[in-house]
Amino acid sequence: MIGWEGAAVDDPEPGDLLVRGPSTFLGRRMERILTQTTAASAPSVDAHSLPHLTLVLGGARSGKSRHAEALIERAAGEAVYLATAEARDGEMAARIERHRRRRAAQSATEWQTVEEPLALAPRLAELARPGRPILVDCLTLWLSNLLLAGRDVGAETAALVAVIPTLAGPLVLVANEVGLGIVPDNALARDFRDYAGQLNQAVAAAADRVVFVAAGLPLVLKGASAAAIPPTPSLPLKGGGGCRDAAISSPSPLTGEGRGGGDARSTGEKN
């Protein structure tokens, strides 16, 4: 059976990864309990408070997607939701439509939804406008699409990093943190994990703000103080699915350093 990693019952967050296995961890009764959670009142934030580039990281069903949405909703009256997931069948198309309706019903922000599975850098350049933030959900699905399409991940990453400073408006990127679990048992999965970690490092080095979300709670890793970013619900309601610091030194996804099918259990793995 094909399910969604971390999805509650049958309605995944857009940034959850499609995996083989059971489609649910939570029963419907538990889901009803969890979805009653409401966020603390957020302070008023004007559009100028949103940095040029924000990266929101987190595990599956951590609340990262909803947190990223909330950052934009508190800062702008209109925004672009750039989805990297593809509606490959009727079921997925229905889920995407549910998320669109949820945003329309629960947010005062006017969202324009655009689907772009591969050509992320040129599409960002096309869509960017002053005062209109763009949310990309998510980078990890984009990476998966690139690998499945046989694209050059290093070149695509370089293009993304290069276009970000030229964009006319703020950008919020969502990505999965996939390197905190057990070592994958096959070369392809280790390659994917390494590519994802290197992509996240490259984007984080360019970001003004980096936030890690766990259990719906944001931890600021870079940029604004934690007090400026209140918590958001880790689950959507039923039916919805920057820094001036020195850049960090990290393995380069452009050269492929740290990539490969080598066994990560060796002591020489780069992190």
C-alpha positions in Angstrom: 0.0 0.0 0.0 1.2 3.5 -0.7 0.9 5.9 2.2 2.2 9.3 3.3 5.0 9.4 5.9 3.8 11.0 9.0 0.3 11.7 7.6 -2.6 11.6 10.1 -5.2 9.2 8.7 -5.7 10.0 5.0 -4.9 13.7 4.7 -1.1 14.4 4.5 0.6 17.8 4.8 1.9 18.9 1.4 5.5 18.4 2.6 5.1 14.9 3.8 7.0 12.3 1.8 5.1 9.6 -0.1 6.4 6.2 1.1 5.3 2.6 0.9 3.6 1.3 4.0 0.6 1.8 6.1 -1.3 5.1 5.4 -1.9 6.1 9.0 -0.3 6.2 12.5 -3.2 7.8 14.2 -6.8 6.5 14.6 -9.6 8.9 13.8 -10.4 9.4 17.5 -6.8 10.5 18.2 -6.9 12.7 15.1 -10.1 14.5 16.4 -8.3 15.2 19.7 -5.2 16.5 18.1 -6.9 18.7 15.6 -8.6 20.7 18.3 -5.2 22.2 19.2 -5.2 26.0 18.6 -2.3 28.3 18.3 -1.5 31.0 20.8 -2.5 34.5 19.6 0.2 35.8 17.2 1.5 39.3 17.5 0.9 41.7 14.7 3.6 41.5 12.1 4.0 43.8 9.1 5.1 42.7 5.6 8.6 44.3 6.1 9.3 41.9 9.0 9.5 38.9 6.7 13.1 38.3 5.6 14.1 37.9 2.0 14.7 34.1 2.5 13.3 31.9 5.3 14.0 28.2 5.5 11.6 26.1 7.6 12.9 22.6 8.4 11.2 19.7 10.2 10.3 16.0 10.2 7.2 14.5 8.7 4.0 15.8 10.3 6.0 18.2 12.5 3.9 21.2 11.6 6.5 22.8 9.3 4.1 23.4 6.4 1.5 25.1 8.6 4.1 27.1 10.4 5.5 28.4 7.0 2.0 29.3 5.9 1.4 31.2 9.2 4.6 33.2 8.8 3.3 34.5 5.5 -0.3 35.0 6.6 0.9 37.3 9.4 2.9 39.3 7.0 1.1 39.7 3.7 -2.4 40.0 2.2 -1.5 38.0 -0.9 1.0 35.2 -1.6 2.0 32.4 -4.0 1.9 28.8 -2.9 4.3 27.0 -5.1 3.7 23.3 -4.8 6.3 20.8 -6.0 4.0 17.8 -5.6 2.3 16.5 -8.7 -1.4 15.4 -8.9 -0.6 12.1 -10.6 -4.1 10.7 -9.9 -7.6 11.7 -8.9 -6.9 11.0 -5.2 -3.9 13.3 -5.1 -5.8 16.0 -7.1 -8.6 15.8 -4.5 -6.1 16.2 -1.6 -4.5 19.2 -3.3 -7.9 20.8 -3.8 -8.8 20.2 -0.1 -5.6 22.1 0.9 -6.5 24.9 -1.4 -10.0 25.2 0.1 -8.5 25.1 3.6 -6.2 28.0 3.0 -9.0 30.0 1.4 -11.4 29.3 4.3 -9.0 29.8 7.2 -6.7 32.6 5.9 -7.3 36.3 5.2 -4.3 36.0 2.8 -5.2 35.5 -0.8 -3.2 32.5 -2.0 -2.4 31.8 -5.7 -1.5 28.1 -6.1 1.1 27.2 -8.7 2.4 23.6 -9.4 6.0 23.3 -10.4 7.7 19.9 -9.9 11.0 20.5 -11.7 11.9 24.1 -13.0 11.9 25.7 -9.6 14.5 28.5 -10.2 13.0 29.9 -13.4 9.5 29.7 -12.0 10.5 31.6 -8.9 12.0 34.4 -11.1 8.7 34.5 -13.1 6.5 34.7 -10.0 8.4 37.0 -7.7 6.8 40.4 -7.0 7.6 43.1 -4.3 5.4 42.6 -1.3 4.1 39.2 -2.5 5.8 36.3 -0.7 6.3 32.9 -2.3 6.0 29.7 -0.3 7.7 26.6 -1.7 6.4 23.3 -0.3 8.6 21.5 -0.4 12.2 21.3 -1.4 12.5 17.6 -0.6 9.8 16.6 -2.9 11.4 18.8 -5.6 14.7 16.9 -5.0 12.8 13.6 -5.4 11.3 14.8 -8.7 14.8 15.8 -9.9 16.2 12.4 -9.2 13.3 10.5 -10.7 13.6 12.7 -13.9 17.4 12.1 -14.1 18.2 15.8 -13.7 21.6 17.1 -12.5 20.9 17.8 -8.8 24.1 19.9 -8.4 23.2 22.2 -11.4 19.6 22.6 -10.2 20.7 23.4 -6.7 23.2 26.0 -8.0 20.5 27.6 -10.1 18.2 27.8 -7.1 20.8 29.4 -4.8 21.8 31.8 -7.6 18.3 33.0 -8.3 17.3 33.7 -4.7 19.1 37.0 -4.2 17.6 38.3 -7.4 14.0 37.7 -6.4 11.8 40.8 -6.0 9.9 39.6 -3.0 10.3 37.4 0.1 10.7 33.6 -0.2 9.8 30.9 2.4 11.1 27.4 1.6 10.0 24.2 3.4 12.1 21.1 3.6 12.2 17.8 5.4 15.0 17.0 7.8 15.7 13.4 6.8 19.0 12.7 8.4 18.0 12.2 12.0 16.8 8.6 11.7 18.6 5.3 11.1 21.2 4.8 8.4 19.4 3.6 5.2 20.2 0.1 4.2 20.7 0.7 0.4 22.8 3.0 -1.8 19.9 4.8 -3.4 18.3 5.8 -0.1 21.7 7.0 1.2 22.2 9.0 -1.9 18.8 10.7 -1.4 19.6 11.4 2.3 23.0 12.9 1.4 21.5 15.1 -1.4 18.7 16.3 0.9 21.1 17.2 3.7 23.5 19.0 1.3 20.6 20.9 -0.4 19.3 22.0 3.1 22.8 23.2 4.0 23.2 25.2 0.8 19.9 26.9 1.3 20.4 27.5 5.0 23.8 29.2 4.3 22.0 31.6 2.0 19.0 32.2 4.3 18.2 35.2 6.5 16.2 33.0 8.9 16.2 29.2 9.5 13.6 27.6 11.7 13.4 24.0 12.8 9.9 22.8 13.8 9.2 19.8 16.0 5.8 19.0 17.5 4.4 22.2 16.1 7.0 24.3 18.0 9.5 26.5 16.2 13.2 26.6 17.1 15.1 29.5 15.5 18.5 28.2 14.3 19.5 31.4 12.5 18.2 35.0 12.3 15.3 36.4 14.3 14.7 35.6 17.9 12.3 32.8 19.0 10.0 35.4 20.6 9.2 36.8 17.2 7.9 33.5 15.9 5.0 32.1 18.0 4.0 28.4 17.8 1.4 27.2 15.3 -0.7 24.1 15.3 1.1 21.0 14.3 -1.9 19.6 12.5 -4.4 21.5 10.2 -8.1 21.4 10.9 -10.1 18.4 9.7 -10.5 18.5 5.9 -7.3 20.4 5.1 -4.5 18.8 4.8 17.9 35.6 7.3 20.8 36.4 8.8 23.8 38.6 8.5 25.9 35.9 10.1 28.9 34.4 8.4 27.9 31.5 6.0 28.5 28.1 7.4 31.0 25.7 6.0 29.4 22.6 4.6 29.8 19.8 2.0 29.0 21.3 -1.4 26.0 19.8 -3.2 27.4 21.3 -6.3 30.4 19.1 -6.4 28.7 16.0 -4.9 31.0 16.0 -1.9 29.6 13.7 0.8 27.4 11.9 -1.7 27.5 8.4 -2.8 26.5 4.8 -2.0 29.2 4.5 0.7 28.1 3.0 3.9 27.3 5.8 6.4 28.2 3.5 9.2 31.8 4.2 8.4 33.5 6.7 10.7 34.5 8.9 7.7 31.1 10.0 6.7 30.7 13.8 6.2 27.8 15.5 8.0 
